[in-house]
Amino acid sequence: MKYLSFASFILIFGYISFIRTEFIYSCKEKKTIALTFDDGPHKYTKELVDYFINEYPDDRITFFQVGKFHYPFAINVREYQKAMRKAHHNGFQIASHTFEHKIPDDEYEFKKALTKMDDFIEEITGDRPRYFRAPKGHCNKECQDALEKWDYRLIQWDTDTNDWDLVTSGSPSQRVEDSIKFLKRRFAKEEDSYLILMHDTQNYTVSDIVPWIMKRSGMKEKGYKFVTVAECLGDKKGMYRSGKTYFKKKESNIPKNNTINTVAVTTTLSNDALSIKPMTIISCIYLTLMTILINIIN
């Protein structure tokens, strides 16, 4: 009986640890680069989207977006929403970065905030995101457990340009130089892949750092492909709850059934929305094995 209790403790502890959503720091597909942009949509997002559509139509990027952070807020600015929608319909990935760039300590409030952001994204793009990045990358055990229950993929990064840090650099021009120096060192290693953190809220990121990566870094010439986070993880169909994927198309071909308006997001949560989702197949298998082992020991 003593051995049974000990085995049960080990297996249950292992199961609890197993089901927690893990941070994803790097891509799985070789020769891929995932450029990610946090905190938009903002006034430079349209320029960034148009740059890729016009100059690099075969490449894709990922946006981790918020609804209400940098003023003027995305929920109130039609032009920001149009850029968000255009990015989505041209195959770029739209993911959640929370509604107000913060994670409430209370689980109910956390779920409410996530749902509010997902509602906003769906209102503009027609899709609900499955990918999530925590503000500043901070997501504790409780946060990870909650995201597992709600079936989100928790994305970090392995390459941080620190493009937001003007204080350390002292000026925008020096910040550009510092970020490019850092990227040169990282790219010189020719890693299997890169998951890069930037911000489309910074003018110089859009006007200087991104063009350097695309035109002067030499990574395209070395055979690297610029893809979404979902694609670099081999999970293209999993980027949205719908399972849909999108290809770049001319603006005239974009469906007109999703009119852009200034959005005031309201959220009503049902009991079902807050309930724990059914366990994944892997979790069920683990529980089955745990039961078999306990019976064997017994």
C-alpha positions in Angstrom: 0.0 0.0 0.0 2.9 2.3 0.8 4.3 1.7 -2.7 0.9 2.4 -4.2 0.6 5.7 -2.5 4.1 6.7 -3.5 3.5 5.7 -7.1 0.2 7.5 -7.2 1.8 10.7 -5.9 4.6 10.6 -8.5 2.2 9.9 -11.4 -0.3 12.6 -10.3 2.4 15.1 -9.8 3.9 14.2 -13.2 0.5 14.6 -14.8 -0.1 18.0 -13.3 3.3 19.2 -14.5 2.7 17.6 -17.9 -0.6 19.4 -18.7 0.8 22.9 -18.1 1.2 25.0 -21.3 4.9 25.3 -22.0 6.6 28.4 -23.3 7.6 28.1 -26.9 10.8 29.9 -27.5 11.9 28.7 -30.9 10.7 27.4 -34.3 10.7 23.8 -35.2 11.0 24.0 -39.0 14.5 24.4 -40.2 15.6 27.4 -42.2 12.7 29.5 -41.0 12.6 33.0 -39.5 9.5 34.2 -37.7 9.4 38.0 -37.4 6.9 39.0 -34.7 5.6 42.4 -33.8 4.0 43.2 -30.5 1.7 46.0 -29.2 -0.1 47.0 -32.4 -2.0 47.7 -34.4 -0.7 51.3 -34.4 0.1 54.1 -36.8 3.1 52.3 -38.4 1.3 48.9 -38.8 -0.1 49.8 -42.2 3.3 50.8 -43.5 4.8 47.5 -42.4 2.0 45.5 -43.9 2.2 47.3 -47.2 6.0 46.9 -47.3 5.7 43.1 -47.2 2.8 42.9 -49.6 4.5 45.1 -52.1 8.2 44.1 -51.7 8.0 40.6 -50.3 4.7 39.0 -51.3 5.9 35.5 -50.6 6.9 36.2 -47.0 4.7 36.4 -44.0 5.0 37.9 -40.5 3.1 37.6 -37.2 1.4 40.3 -35.1 0.7 39.9 -31.4 -1.9 42.6 -31.0 -3.7 44.5 -28.2 -7.0 46.5 -28.2 -6.2 49.2 -25.7 -2.6 50.1 -24.9 -0.8 52.8 -26.9 -2.9 55.9 -27.5 -4.9 56.3 -29.7 -6.3 52.9 -28.9 -6.8 50.3 -31.7 -10.4 49.7 -30.7 -11.2 53.4 -31.6 -9.1 53.9 -34.8 -10.6 52.7 -38.0 -7.2 52.9 -39.9 -5.5 50.7 -37.4 -8.3 48.1 -37.8 -8.1 48.3 -41.6 -4.3 47.5 -41.4 -5.1 44.6 -39.0 -7.7 43.2 -41.4 -5.5 43.7 -44.5 -2.7 41.8 -42.7 -5.0 38.9 -41.9 -6.4 38.6 -45.4 -2.9 38.6 -46.9 -1.8 35.6 -44.9 -0.1 37.3 -42.0 -0.9 35.8 -38.6 -2.9 37.8 -36.1 -2.5 36.6 -32.5 -3.4 37.9 -29.0 -1.2 40.0 -26.7 -4.0 40.6 -24.2 -6.6 43.4 -24.5 -4.8 46.0 -22.3 -1.3 44.6 -22.2 -1.8 43.1 -18.8 -2.8 39.7 -17.3 -5.2 40.0 -14.3 -4.3 37.8 -11.3 -7.8 36.6 -11.0 -8.5 33.7 -13.4 -12.1 34.8 -14.2 -10.8 38.3 -15.1 -8.0 36.8 -17.1 -10.4 34.8 -19.2 -12.7 37.8 -19.5 -9.8 39.9 -20.9 -8.7 37.2 -23.3 -12.2 36.7 -24.6 -12.5 40.5 -25.0 -9.4 40.6 -27.2 -10.4 37.5 -29.2 -13.8 39.2 -29.8 -12.0 42.3 -31.1 -9.8 40.2 -33.4 -12.8 38.2 -34.7 -14.8 41.4 -35.2 -12.1 42.8 -37.6 -10.7 39.6 -39.2 -13.4 37.0 -38.9 -11.1 34.6 -37.0 -10.4 33.9 -33.3 -6.7 33.4 -32.5 -5.2 30.4 -30.8 -1.7 31.9 -30.4 -0.9 34.1 -27.4 2.1 36.1 -26.1 2.1 37.4 -22.6 3.0 41.1 -22.0 6.8 41.3 -21.5 6.8 37.5 -21.7 5.6 37.2 -18.1 3.3 34.3 -17.5 3.5 32.5 -14.1 2.4 28.9 -13.3 -1.3 29.9 -12.8 -1.2 31.8 -16.1 0.2 28.7 -17.9 -2.3 26.4 -16.3 -5.2 28.6 -17.4 -3.9 28.9 -21.0 -3.7 25.1 -21.1 -7.3 24.8 -20.1 -8.3 27.3 -22.7 -6.1 25.7 -25.4 -3.8 28.6 -26.3 -0.2 28.2 -27.6 2.1 30.4 -25.5 4.8 32.0 -27.6 8.0 33.6 -26.4 11.1 34.3 -28.6 14.8 33.4 -28.9 16.0 36.7 -30.5 15.1 40.0 -28.8 16.0 43.1 -30.8 15.2 45.3 -27.8 13.9 47.8 -30.3 11.7 49.5 -27.7 14.7 50.4 -25.5 15.5 54.0 -26.3 16.8 54.7 -22.8 19.8 52.4 -23.1 20.7 53.5 -26.7 20.0 57.2 -26.1 18.5 58.0 -29.6 16.5 56.3 -32.3 19.5 56.1 -34.7 21.7 54.5 -32.0 18.8 52.1 -31.2 18.7 51.0 -34.8 22.5 50.5 -34.8 22.4 48.5 -31.6 19.6 46.3 -32.8 21.3 45.6 -36.1 24.6 44.8 -34.4 22.8 42.3 -32.2 21.1 40.7 -35.2 24.4 40.5 -37.1 25.9 38.5 -34.2 22.8 36.2 -34.0 22.6 35.7 -37.8 26.3 34.9 -38.0 25.6 31.7 -36.0 23.3 30.5 -38.8 20.9 28.8 -36.3 18.3 26.3 -37.6 15.7 29.0 -37.1 14.9 32.4 -35.5 11.9 33.6 -33.6 12.4 37.4 -33.5 10.7 39.9 -31.2 10.1 43.5 -32.5 7.4 46.2 -32.1 5.4 47.8 -34.9 4.8 50.7 -32.6 8.3 51.9 -33.3 8.8 54.0 -36.4 12.5 53.1 -36.8 11.7 49.4 -36.5 9.5 49.6 -39.6 11.6 52.1 -41.5 15.1 50.8 -40.7 15.4 47.5 -38.8 13.0 45.5 -40.9 14.4 46.6 -44.3 17.9 45.8 -43.1 16.7 42.3 -42.1 15.0 41.7 -45.5 17.5 43.4 -47.8 20.9 43.5 -46.2 21.2 40.7 -43.6 21.8 38.0 -46.2 19.4 35.6 -44.6 17.2 35.2 -47.6 20.3 34.4 -49.7 21.3 31.7 -47.2 18.0 30.0 -47.9 15.9 31.1 -44.9 12.2 31.6 -45.3 10.2 34.3 -43.5 7.0 32.7 -42.2 4.4 33.1 -39.5 4.9 31.6 -36.0 2.3 28.9 -36.7 4.1 28.0 -39.9 7.5 27.9 -38.3 6.1 25.4 -35.8 4.5 23.3 -38.5 1.1 24.3 -37.3 -0.3 26.5 -40.1 -3.9 25.2 -39.7 -3.7 25.8 -36.0 -3.2 29.5 -35.9 -6.9 30.2 -35.7 -9.8 28.4 -34.0 -11.5 28.0 -37.4 -8.5 26.0 -38.8 -8.6 28.3 -41.9 -5.5 29.4 -43.7 -5.2 32.4 -45.9 -3.2 33.4 -49.0 -2.2 36.8 -50.2 -4.7 38.2 -52.6 -5.4 41.6 -54.2 -7.4 44.0 -52.1 -10.3 43.8 -54.6 -10.6 40.1 -54.0 -11.0 40.4 -50.2 -14.5 39.4 -49.0 -16.6 42.5 -48.3 -18.8 40.9 -45.7 -16.6 42.1 -42.8 -17.2 45.8 -42.7 -14.7 47.8 -40.6 -16.1 50.0 -38.0 -14.8 51.6 -34.9 -15.3 48.8 -32.4 -16.6 49.0 -28.9 -16.0 45.5 -27.5 -18.3 44.1 -24.9 -18.1 40.7 -23.5 -20.6 38.4 -21.8 -19.2 35.2 -20.5 -21.4 32.1 -20.1 -20.6 29.3 -17.7 -19.6 27.2 -20.7 -17.0 29.9 -21.8 -15.3 29.6 -18.4 -15.5 25.9 -18.0 -12.5 23.6 -18.4 -12.3 22.1 -21.9 -12.2 18.3 -22.3 -8.7 16.8 -21.9 -6.6 16.3 -24.9 -6.0 12.8 -26.3 -2.5 12.9 -24.9 -3.8 13.7 -21.4 -6.3 10.8 -21.6 -3.6 8.4 -22.6 -1.5 9.6 -19.7 -4.3 9.0 -17.3 -4.9 5.5 -18.7 -1.3 4.6 -18.3 -1.3 5.9 -14.7 -4.3 3.7 -13.9 -2.7 0.6 -15.4 0.5 1.2 -13.5 -1.3 1.7 -10.2 -3.2 -1.6 -10.8 0.0 -3.4 -11.6 1.7 -2.2 -8.4 -1.4 -3.1 -6.4 
